[in-house]
Amino acid sequence: MTVSNRRSIHRLSPSSDVSIFSGIAELHKNAISEGYLASFDVDFLAHVYVAISANSDSFCYYVMADDRPIGFIAGSTSSARLMRDFALSARGNVLRALIPALVERFQPVRLLELVRHMLTGGAATSGEILNFAVSRGSERMGIGTELFATAVEEFRDRGSDEIEIVTGDRQLAAQRFYENIGARRTDTLQIHRGVTSLRYIYDIS
Ligand SMILES: CC(C)(COP(=O)(O)OP(=O)(O)OC[C@H]1O[C@@H](n2cnc3c(N)ncnc32)[C@H](O)[C@@H]1OP(=O)(O)O)[C@@H](O)C(=O)NCCC(=O)NCCS
C-alpha cells in the first residue's frame, strides 16, 4: 500500500523486522506520555507490539519513510482477549521487564485499573483504537489521516460499526484530530485515579 512516493503504509506482522517493532515502540514512548503503557521501557513496548501483531482480534499499521517507521495505529475488537493472550504468553524478556515495574508501589494499582477498563469498556460491535502516534516533525502532513482511514477499513472488514477512542485530556493534538474527522466526544472517564481521559466514538457508516 502506498501513501505517497516517499512514504508507504504496511501491516505489522509477527515476521516484521525487529527494527520495526523497536521503531514503533520508540514512537509510542516519545509521543504518548499518558496511560499505563507509557511507564514501560521501549523493550517492553516492543513485546506489546509483537503480541498485537500476532493477535487475531488486533492489528497495527505503520508508515515507513527513509527506512524507519514515522507513524502507526493499533486497534482491536477485543482488547480483553489481547491482554489475556499477552499475559498467557509472557515469559523471558517480557517478565523480566514487567516484574520490576509491577513491584513499584503504584504499578499494580494502575494495572488493575487498566484491566478493569479493558474488561468493562466498549460495546460488542465496537472496535477500539489501542494506540496511535505520528513522529514529531512528521505531524500535520496527513499521515495520521491515512493511518486512521486504514484502521476504519480494517474495522469495517471485521464487522465493527463504531470505533471507541480514549485519549488523555492533555493530548490536545489528538483531540483536534478526532474532532476534525468527525468523532463524537461522549464522556470523560478516569481509568487511572486522578488522570482524566476523554472518550470519543467514531461511527463507521
Ligand atoms: C494525533 C496524531 C496521531 C495526528 O497525526 P497527524 O499526522 O499530525 O494528523 P494529520 O496531519 O492527518 O491531521 C489531520 C487534521 O487533524 C487536525 N490536527 C492534527 N494535529 C493538530 C494540532 N496539533 N493542532 C490542531 N489541529 C490538529 C487538523 O485539523 C489536521 O488537518 P490540517 O493539518 O489540514 O489542519 C498526532 O498529533 C500525534 O501523534 N499526537 C500525539 C500522540 C497521541 O496523542 N495519540 C493519540 C492516542 S489515542
PDBQT file of the ligand as one rigid body, heavy atoms in Angstrom, charges set to zero:
ROOT
HETATM    1  C1  LIG A 301      -2.966  12.658  16.794  1.00  0.00    +0.000 C 
HETATM    2  C2  LIG A 301      -1.841  12.471  15.750  1.00  0.00    +0.000 C 
HETATM    3  C3  LIG A 301      -1.596  10.974  15.529  1.00  0.00    +0.000 C 
HETATM    4  C4  LIG A 301      -2.308  13.128  14.422  1.00  0.00    +0.000 C 
HETATM    5  O1  LIG A 301      -1.359  12.828  13.393  1.00  0.00    +0.000 OA
HETATM    6  P1  LIG A 301      -1.054  13.815  12.162  1.00  0.00    +0.000 P 
HETATM    7  O2  LIG A 301      -0.327  13.050  11.126  1.00  0.00    +0.000 OA
HETATM    8  O3  LIG A 301      -0.395  15.066  12.662  1.00  0.00    +0.000 OA
HETATM    9  O4  LIG A 301      -2.532  14.180  11.646  1.00  0.00    +0.000 OA
HETATM   10  P2  LIG A 301      -2.956  14.839  10.235  1.00  0.00    +0.000 P 
HETATM   11  O5  LIG A 301      -1.796  15.549   9.612  1.00  0.00    +0.000 OA
HETATM   12  O6  LIG A 301      -3.602  13.792   9.411  1.00  0.00    +0.000 OA
HETATM   13  O7  LIG A 301      -4.028  15.921  10.728  1.00  0.00    +0.000 OA
HETATM   14  C5  LIG A 301      -5.352  15.975  10.255  1.00  0.00    +0.000 C 
HETATM   15  C6  LIG A 301      -6.090  17.121  10.893  1.00  0.00    +0.000 C 
HETATM   16  O8  LIG A 301      -6.211  16.944  12.322  1.00  0.00    +0.000 OA
HETATM   17  C7  LIG A 301      -6.140  18.244  12.984  1.00  0.00    +0.000 C 
HETATM   18  N1  LIG A 301      -4.912  18.332  13.783  1.00  0.00    +0.000 N 
HETATM   19  C8  LIG A 301      -3.932  17.401  13.880  1.00  0.00    +0.000 A 
HETATM   20  N2  LIG A 301      -2.963  17.833  14.730  1.00  0.00    +0.000 NA
HETATM   21  C9  LIG A 301      -3.349  19.049  15.165  1.00  0.00    +0.000 A 
HETATM   22  C10 LIG A 301      -2.776  20.016  16.059  1.00  0.00    +0.000 A 
HETATM   23  N3  LIG A 301      -1.590  19.806  16.663  1.00  0.00    +0.000 N 
HETATM   24  N4  LIG A 301      -3.445  21.169  16.296  1.00  0.00    +0.000 NA
HETATM   25  C11 LIG A 301      -4.628  21.421  15.688  1.00  0.00    +0.000 A 
HETATM   26  N5  LIG A 301      -5.222  20.555  14.816  1.00  0.00    +0.000 NA
HETATM   27  C12 LIG A 301      -4.587  19.392  14.565  1.00  0.00    +0.000 A 
HETATM   28  C13 LIG A 301      -6.100  19.270  11.858  1.00  0.00    +0.000 C 
HETATM   29  O9  LIG A 301      -7.432  19.582  11.505  1.00  0.00    +0.000 OA
HETATM   30  C14 LIG A 301      -5.429  18.471  10.737  1.00  0.00    +0.000 C 
HETATM   31  O10 LIG A 301      -5.687  18.978   9.440  1.00  0.00    +0.000 OA
HETATM   32  P3  LIG A 301      -4.803  20.209   8.861  1.00  0.00    +0.000 P 
HETATM   33  O11 LIG A 301      -3.369  19.923   9.185  1.00  0.00    +0.000 OA
HETATM   34  O12 LIG A 301      -5.106  20.176   7.382  1.00  0.00    +0.000 OA
HETATM   35  O13 LIG A 301      -5.301  21.428   9.561  1.00  0.00    +0.000 OA
HETATM   36  C15 LIG A 301      -0.529  13.175  16.215  1.00  0.00    +0.000 C 
HETATM   37  O14 LIG A 301      -0.823  14.527  16.544  1.00  0.00    +0.000 OA
HETATM   38  C16 LIG A 301       0.143  12.527  17.411  1.00  0.00    +0.000 C 
HETATM   39  O15 LIG A 301       0.947  11.619  17.265  1.00  0.00    +0.000 OA
HETATM   40  N6  LIG A 301      -0.162  13.005  18.638  1.00  0.00    +0.000 N 
HETATM   41  C17 LIG A 301       0.500  12.508  19.861  1.00  0.00    +0.000 C 
HETATM   42  C18 LIG A 301       0.064  11.105  20.234  1.00  0.00    +0.000 C 
HETATM   43  C19 LIG A 301      -1.417  10.999  20.593  1.00  0.00    +0.000 C 
HETATM   44  O16 LIG A 301      -1.971  11.834  21.319  1.00  0.00    +0.000 OA
HETATM   45  N7  LIG A 301      -2.065   9.943  20.086  1.00  0.00    +0.000 N 
HETATM   46  C20 LIG A 301      -3.466   9.642  20.322  1.00  0.00    +0.000 C 
HETATM   47  C21 LIG A 301      -3.598   8.489  21.262  1.00  0.00    +0.000 C 
HETATM   48  S1  LIG A 301      -5.280   7.879  21.272  1.00  0.00    +0.000 SA
ENDROOT
TORSDOF 0
